[in-house]
Every structure is written in structure tokens, then in C-alpha cells.
Amino acid sequence: MLNLIGTYECKADVKGRVMMPAALKKQLAPVAPNGFVIKRAVFQPCLELYPMEEWNALMEKMGKLNRFNRKNNDFIRRFTAGVKTVELDGTGRLNIPKDLAAFAGVEKEITISTAINIVEIWDKNRYEQAINDAANDFADLAEDVMGDSNDDDHGIS
């Protein structure tokens, strides 16, 4: 499983191309030849960049959903709305499709943040606002998500 690390500030050019930071490009090198899928995030106003192997594993899981269940069908449609395949160009730039850039408010100042096996692409101001908004609730969230008292081997602190 891919385990990406880092948060990076970048700039997009007028055509919507973003130079991948060297440290991230190095981490993505093993999976870059197979391309990526870029999509709208479900919970935040940002984009998610999936290495193709990660996307295929997720689609395999989603492919097991019963399409004759209306909720499943609606979820699949909404989850995959606007999905596009993308690649890094020869100089390591990612071209963000205009419709997806508009969804995320991505224009010039961008924050690229890793989230385990995917990359989130944010408008810099929206990213900082999301981090600041969550700061007060993070301790409670950490306890709810990671604070299982029966899981002594995997505690963070």
C-alpha cells in the first residue's frame, strides 16, 4: 500500500498546470507511469488524486455494491461524477481539469496535502480555513477515531 507523506504549497499557471513538488514526485514515481484519477472530494471543497492502482482497488470494492439498490446506485453516480484520468507531463506537471478546478476554487495558490494513499489538492486559503476550523475539535476527533482502549499496539502517543 502506498503511504504518501507531506504538505506542499504550489502555484498553478494560467492553464491550470501545477508543478508537482520534487519530494512528492519522488514518492509518486513508482505509480506515476500508470496515471492517476482526479475527482471531487466527498466531504471537503478539494480534489482527490488517486494513483491508478488505488483507484482500481476502490472501484473493485464499489463494484460489489448492488446496483439495484437505489442508494448504492445514487452513491456510485455521485462519487464518480466528474472523474477524469490525468498524468504528469514530461516536466512533472499535473493539468487540473477546468471543471474540477472550479469545484475546488483552485486558481493560483494551491496546497497539496497527502492523505495516506491519495493526494488532496486545495485552494490554499480553503485548506488553511479547513485546518483552522478543525483545530478546536481535533482532540475529540482523535479520541473518537484512534482512542480505542483495546488497541494497545497501535496507539499514537
SENU-307135 format. One record per residue: y, x, z of N, C-alpha, C in turn; chain; residue in one letter. Coordinates in Angstrom, 3 decimals. Atoms other than C-alpha are relative to their C-alpha. Example, Ala and Ser with C-alpha at 12.3 -4.5 7.8 and 13.67 -1.06 7.14 Angstrom:
2
> -1.190;0.890;0.000;-4.500;12.300;7.800;1.200;0.900;0.000;A;A .
> -1.190;-0.820;-0.060;-1.060;13.670;7.140;1.090;-0.770;0.730;A;S .
END
This chain:
157
> -1.187;0.832;0.000;0.000;0.000;0.000;1.246;0.873;0.000;A;M .
> -1.265;-0.707;0.108;3.468;1.174;-0.869;0.815;-0.212;1.274;A;L .
> -0.840;0.082;-1.189;5.738;1.947;2.105;1.302;0.720;-0.291;A;N .
> -1.285;-0.568;0.412;9.312;2.473;0.949;0.929;0.121;1.203;A;L .
> -0.887;-0.277;-1.119;11.992;3.891;3.231;1.408;0.255;-0.508;A;I .
> -1.387;-0.357;0.260;15.774;3.846;3.091;0.912;-1.161;-0.332;A;G .
> -1.079;0.893;0.388;19.054;2.022;2.628;1.041;0.860;-0.691;A;T .
> -0.858;-0.824;0.849;21.421;3.255;-0.066;1.178;-0.817;-0.515;A;Y .
> -1.162;0.635;0.608;24.919;2.425;-1.277;0.139;0.538;-1.414;A;E .
> -0.066;-0.353;1.413;25.323;2.397;-5.056;1.117;-0.782;-0.669;A;C .
> -0.968;0.727;0.812;27.641;1.235;-7.791;-0.682;-0.453;-1.285;A;K .
> 0.475;0.498;1.288;26.858;-0.913;-10.794;1.095;0.253;-1.027;A;A .
> -0.998;-0.153;1.052;28.542;-0.194;-14.098;0.324;-1.381;-0.594;A;D .
> -0.438;1.284;0.563;30.200;-2.907;-16.234;-1.131;-0.755;-0.695;A;V .
> 1.146;0.652;0.643;26.866;-3.620;-17.953;-1.069;-0.431;0.995;A;K .
> 0.960;0.413;-1.023;25.085;-4.249;-14.644;-1.102;1.009;0.255;A;G .
> 1.005;-1.040;-0.229;23.175;-0.972;-14.593;0.302;0.738;1.302;A;R .
> -0.113;-0.699;-1.280;22.538;0.720;-11.265;-0.869;1.248;-0.056;A;V .
> 0.763;-1.238;-0.092;21.501;4.341;-10.906;-0.796;-0.030;1.295;A;M .
> 0.842;-0.033;-1.195;18.543;4.410;-8.531;0.270;1.304;0.752;A;M .
> -0.199;-1.219;-0.784;19.213;6.853;-5.695;-1.211;0.932;-0.149;A;P .
> 1.059;-0.990;0.241;17.204;10.069;-6.126;-1.148;-0.133;0.998;A;A .
> 1.053;0.095;-1.022;15.320;9.640;-2.825;-0.888;-1.220;-0.239;A;A .
> 0.778;1.205;0.272;14.238;6.107;-3.760;-0.769;0.138;-1.305;A;L .
> 0.674;-0.215;1.288;13.438;7.051;-7.335;-1.254;0.854;0.186;A;K .
> 1.155;-0.846;-0.295;11.115;9.739;-5.967;-1.126;-0.813;0.635;A;K .
> 1.011;0.847;-0.640;9.326;7.168;-3.776;-0.632;-0.974;-0.993;A;Q .
> 0.484;0.968;0.989;9.001;4.762;-6.721;-0.720;0.652;-1.179;A;L .
> 0.567;-0.709;1.158;7.798;7.446;-9.167;-1.457;-0.364;-0.288;A;A .
> 1.397;0.323;0.310;4.067;6.645;-8.761;-0.195;-1.385;-0.626;A;P .
> 0.178;1.366;0.501;4.596;2.959;-9.603;0.961;-0.347;-1.137;A;V .
> -1.021;0.289;1.014;7.585;3.151;-11.975;-0.548;-0.161;-1.421;A;A .
> 0.481;0.160;1.379;5.550;3.591;-15.196;-0.519;-1.403;-0.324;A;P .
> 0.515;1.352;0.236;4.085;0.089;-14.735;1.082;-1.061;0.019;A;N .
> -1.109;0.940;-0.001;7.505;-1.528;-14.397;0.121;-0.777;1.297;A;G .
> -0.352;0.761;-1.190;8.941;-3.981;-11.907;0.261;-1.452;-0.370;A;F .
> -0.425;1.383;0.133;9.625;-7.647;-11.392;1.199;-0.171;0.919;A;V .
> -1.184;0.267;-0.810;13.058;-8.726;-10.175;0.179;-1.511;0.099;A;I .
> -0.120;1.442;-0.232;13.712;-12.130;-8.653;1.010;-0.289;1.101;A;K .
> -0.849;0.473;-1.095;15.921;-14.163;-6.343;-0.795;0.056;1.305;A;R .
> 0.651;0.043;-1.310;15.125;-13.763;-2.656;-0.094;-1.449;0.460;A;A .
> 0.209;1.352;-0.500;13.868;-16.847;-0.842;0.997;-0.340;1.109;A;V .
> -0.762;0.317;-1.195;15.850;-16.591;2.396;1.424;0.548;0.021;A;F .
> -1.292;-0.668;-0.035;18.896;-14.436;1.569;0.625;0.024;-1.393;A;Q .
> -0.667;-0.087;1.308;21.513;-14.166;-1.218;-0.084;1.417;-0.573;A;P .
> 0.211;-1.327;0.566;19.994;-10.991;-2.624;-1.122;-0.083;-1.024;A;C .
> 1.092;-0.086;0.966;17.490;-9.867;-5.236;-1.116;0.839;0.588;A;L .
> 1.164;-0.770;-0.422;13.996;-8.523;-4.685;-0.612;0.667;-1.219;A;E .
> 0.615;-0.790;1.061;12.497;-5.786;-6.829;-1.411;0.356;0.443;A;L .
> 1.406;-0.230;-0.319;8.694;-5.719;-6.794;-0.603;0.998;-0.977;A;Y .
> 0.821;-0.795;0.913;6.645;-2.861;-8.210;-1.093;-0.916;-0.572;A;P .
> 0.921;0.911;0.678;4.263;-4.484;-10.704;-1.304;-0.209;0.767;A;M .
> 1.246;0.148;-0.761;1.183;-3.790;-8.546;0.185;-0.956;1.182;A;E .
> -0.294;0.882;-1.127;2.802;-5.534;-5.571;0.168;-1.440;-0.485;A;E .
> -0.190;1.329;0.582;3.844;-8.456;-7.766;-1.341;-0.623;-0.386;A;W .
> 1.306;0.517;0.423;0.355;-8.809;-9.221;-0.847;-0.423;1.195;A;N .
> 0.752;0.369;-1.204;-1.188;-8.841;-5.725;0.525;-1.312;0.578;A;A .
> -0.595;1.240;-0.486;1.241;-11.570;-4.667;-0.365;-1.170;-0.909;A;L .
> 0.345;1.064;0.948;0.552;-13.585;-7.824;-1.480;-0.378;0.101;A;M .
> 1.426;0.306;-0.196;-3.190;-13.301;-7.209;-0.169;-0.945;1.189;A;E .
> 0.043;0.865;-1.181;-2.665;-14.830;-3.771;0.558;-1.388;-0.332;A;K .
> -0.599;1.284;0.354;-0.382;-17.546;-5.155;-0.846;-0.761;-1.018;A;M .
> 0.863;0.632;0.996;-2.828;-18.214;-7.985;-1.133;-0.807;0.623;A;G .
> 1.051;0.742;-0.692;-5.278;-19.531;-5.406;0.496;-1.334;0.549;A;K .
> -0.545;1.272;-0.466;-2.918;-22.368;-4.478;-0.422;-1.119;-0.943;A;L .
> 0.389;1.171;0.784;-3.981;-25.815;-5.651;1.235;-0.566;-0.701;A;N .
> -1.165;0.471;0.765;-1.524;-26.744;-8.429;0.073;-1.521;-0.063;A;R .
> -0.045;1.455;-0.034;-2.448;-30.419;-7.998;0.579;-0.512;1.321;A;F .
> -0.736;0.331;-1.209;-0.741;-30.329;-4.603;1.477;0.170;-0.354;A;N .
> -1.406;-0.010;0.438;2.914;-31.224;-5.292;0.813;1.101;0.689;A;R .
> -0.753;-1.033;-0.717;4.292;-28.896;-2.575;-0.329;1.382;-0.545;A;K .
> 0.392;-1.298;0.564;2.297;-25.959;-3.945;0.658;0.207;-1.354;A;N .
> -0.555;-0.090;1.347;3.451;-26.684;-7.484;1.511;0.228;0.052;A;N .
> -1.441;-0.175;-0.148;7.097;-27.021;-6.415;0.336;1.392;0.526;A;D .
> -0.229;-1.335;-0.545;6.871;-23.809;-4.382;-0.150;1.066;-1.084;A;F .
> 0.232;-0.990;1.055;5.414;-21.834;-7.286;1.157;-0.004;-0.993;A;I .
> -1.091;0.103;0.968;8.098;-23.126;-9.656;1.276;0.618;0.548;A;R .
> -1.240;-0.524;-0.581;10.950;-22.319;-7.291;-0.093;1.491;0.297;A;R .
> 0.169;-1.417;-0.325;9.539;-18.970;-6.212;0.129;0.869;-1.250;A;F .
> -0.011;-0.796;1.232;9.183;-17.780;-9.809;1.192;-0.305;-0.913;A;T .
> -1.180;0.324;0.810;12.460;-19.290;-11.094;0.854;1.246;-0.222;A;A .
> -0.872;-1.118;0.324;14.490;-16.653;-12.880;-0.650;1.369;0.039;A;G .
> 0.709;-1.277;-0.084;11.819;-13.954;-12.548;0.077;0.733;-1.345;A;V .
> -0.062;-0.814;1.219;12.186;-11.094;-15.028;-0.706;1.325;0.233;A;K .
> 0.541;-1.352;-0.084;10.371;-7.864;-15.778;1.110;0.976;-0.366;A;T .
> -1.000;-1.039;0.252;12.514;-4.726;-15.702;-0.661;1.364;0.133;A;V .
> 0.464;-1.389;-0.110;12.055;-0.976;-15.988;1.189;0.890;0.301;A;E .
> -1.040;-1.013;-0.117;14.002;2.097;-15.035;0.140;0.650;-1.362;A;L .
> -0.175;-0.660;1.289;15.559;3.618;-18.138;-0.239;1.501;0.140;A;D .
> 0.283;-1.431;0.012;15.199;7.276;-19.069;0.831;0.811;0.974;A;G .
> -0.844;-0.726;-0.955;18.019;8.281;-16.745;-0.140;-0.528;1.425;A;T .
> 0.245;0.519;-1.339;16.704;6.284;-13.768;0.874;-1.173;0.390;A;G .
> -0.838;1.159;-0.290;18.984;3.274;-14.102;-0.817;-1.290;-0.111;A;R .
> 0.585;1.337;0.019;17.967;-0.314;-13.408;1.058;-0.946;-0.554;A;L .
> -0.919;0.978;0.570;19.588;-3.007;-15.561;-0.260;-1.345;0.672;A;N .
> 0.147;1.271;-0.706;20.144;-6.084;-13.392;0.400;-1.131;-0.942;A;I .
> -0.328;1.116;0.889;19.960;-9.267;-15.499;1.210;-0.787;0.526;A;P .
> -1.261;0.648;-0.372;23.298;-11.142;-15.522;-0.188;-1.250;0.860;A;K .
> 0.193;1.222;-0.783;21.929;-14.455;-14.200;-0.412;0.320;1.437;A;D .
> 0.417;-0.378;-1.347;20.289;-12.736;-11.237;1.138;0.684;0.758;A;L .
> -1.163;-0.635;-0.625;23.375;-10.610;-10.566;0.973;-1.068;0.492;A;A .
> -0.899;1.092;-0.403;25.428;-13.824;-10.458;-0.536;-0.700;1.245;A;A .
> 0.601;0.642;-1.171;22.984;-15.413;-7.985;0.300;0.796;1.267;A;F .
> -0.151;-0.854;-1.182;23.280;-12.442;-5.603;1.435;0.463;0.224;A;A .
> -1.378;-0.455;-0.134;27.002;-11.863;-6.161;0.143;1.491;-0.190;A;G .
> 0.005;-1.443;0.229;26.181;-8.332;-7.289;0.952;0.323;-1.144;A;V .
> -0.951;-0.395;1.031;29.097;-6.815;-9.156;0.110;1.517;-0.082;A;E .
> -0.203;-1.446;0.075;30.150;-3.249;-8.398;-0.609;0.740;1.192;A;K .
> 0.489;-0.664;-1.211;29.463;-2.197;-4.797;-1.310;-0.654;0.428;A;E .
> 1.344;0.518;-0.245;25.745;-2.558;-4.066;-0.644;0.762;1.146;A;I .
> 0.872;-0.636;-0.983;23.422;-1.877;-1.169;-1.431;-0.254;-0.431;A;T .
> 1.426;0.086;0.293;19.793;-1.154;-1.967;-0.725;0.312;1.298;A;I .
> 0.688;-0.141;-1.276;17.563;-1.651;1.037;-1.491;-0.233;-0.212;A;S .
> 1.441;0.160;0.142;13.820;-1.160;1.223;-0.511;-0.961;1.068;A;T .
> 0.625;0.946;-0.922;11.631;-3.794;2.856;-1.513;0.143;-0.147;A;A .
> 1.403;-0.398;0.024;8.192;-2.194;3.243;-0.443;0.334;-1.426;A;I .
> 0.557;-0.270;1.330;6.767;-2.598;-0.284;0.857;-0.530;-1.137;A;N .
> -0.925;0.455;1.031;9.741;-4.094;-2.128;1.381;0.577;0.280;A;I .
> -1.371;-0.468;-0.120;13.396;-3.259;-2.676;0.918;-1.210;-0.082;A;V .
> -1.007;1.053;0.050;16.242;-5.634;-1.856;1.274;0.575;-0.599;A;E .
> -1.245;-0.405;0.649;19.399;-5.439;-3.972;1.068;-1.002;0.421;A;I .
> -1.039;0.831;-0.602;22.523;-6.771;-2.271;1.383;0.371;-0.509;A;W .
> -1.421;-0.292;0.025;26.220;-7.079;-2.826;0.291;0.672;1.345;A;D .
> -0.220;-0.786;-1.216;27.475;-4.525;-0.275;0.576;-0.845;1.133;A;K .
> -0.622;0.806;-1.055;29.678;-6.987;1.634;-0.955;-1.053;0.553;A;N .
> 0.966;0.995;-0.463;26.966;-9.649;1.780;-1.081;0.651;0.867;A;R .
> 1.000;-0.711;-0.800;24.478;-7.075;3.088;0.540;0.278;1.399;A;Y .
> -0.593;-0.324;-1.297;26.820;-5.928;5.843;0.182;-1.254;0.846;A;E .
> -0.164;1.260;-0.731;27.547;-9.555;6.773;-1.346;-0.493;0.533;A;Q .
> 1.331;0.443;-0.432;23.821;-10.400;6.917;-0.499;0.833;1.176;A;A .
> 0.416;-0.875;-1.093;23.131;-7.389;9.154;0.799;-0.325;1.257;A;I .
> -0.845;0.320;-1.150;26.081;-8.212;11.412;-0.346;-1.359;0.596;A;N .
> 0.341;1.336;-0.482;25.133;-11.896;11.638;-1.301;0.017;0.803;A;D .
> 1.308;-0.051;-0.652;21.596;-10.993;12.687;-0.017;0.897;1.234;A;A .
> 0.010;-0.987;-1.088;22.599;-8.300;15.198;-0.180;-0.649;1.374;A;A .
> 0.071;0.640;-1.316;23.015;-10.683;18.137;-1.380;-0.581;0.276;A;N .
> 1.293;0.646;-0.179;19.674;-12.371;17.570;-1.179;0.948;-0.182;A;D .
> 1.086;-0.888;0.356;17.676;-9.269;16.702;-0.962;0.277;1.152;A;F .
> 0.892;-0.265;-1.141;16.328;-8.582;20.190;-0.973;-1.156;0.199;A;A .
> 0.883;1.168;-0.135;14.974;-12.137;20.454;-0.988;-0.077;-1.153;A;D .
> 0.866;0.022;1.175;13.607;-11.957;16.920;-1.100;1.054;0.120;A;L .
> 0.981;-1.077;-0.164;11.891;-8.619;17.627;-1.069;-0.390;1.009;A;A .
> 0.965;0.417;-1.006;10.281;-10.048;20.732;-0.933;-1.079;-0.553;A;E .
> 0.816;1.079;0.572;9.089;-13.174;18.880;-0.998;0.531;-1.026;A;D .
> 0.846;-0.477;1.095;7.693;-11.257;15.913;-0.954;1.107;0.435;A;V .
> 0.786;-1.190;-0.311;6.445;-7.997;17.429;-0.471;0.080;1.447;A;M .
> 0.235;-0.127;-1.425;6.126;-8.727;21.156;-1.300;-0.591;0.515;A;G .
> 1.291;0.536;-0.444;2.521;-9.925;21.297;-0.585;0.916;1.067;A;D .
> 0.467;-0.829;-1.122;1.327;-8.695;24.696;-1.441;0.467;-0.164;A;S .
> 1.389;-0.386;0.216;-2.262;-8.458;23.407;-0.138;1.117;-1.030;A;N .
> 0.042;-0.984;1.094;-1.359;-5.888;20.773;0.524;1.351;0.472;A;D .
> -0.459;-1.242;-0.608;-1.051;-2.705;22.843;0.050;1.185;-0.945;A;D .
> 0.086;-1.153;0.883;-1.929;-0.364;19.985;1.147;0.094;-0.997;A;D .
> -0.964;-0.007;1.084;0.904;-1.355;17.673;1.436;-0.288;0.446;A;H .
> -1.360;0.215;-0.489;3.973;-1.734;19.891;0.938;1.041;-0.560;A;G .
> -0.962;-0.917;0.583;7.111;-0.130;18.546;0.624;0.909;1.060;A;I .
> -0.642;-0.860;-1.003;8.691;1.073;21.777;-0.800;0.036;1.270;A;S .
END
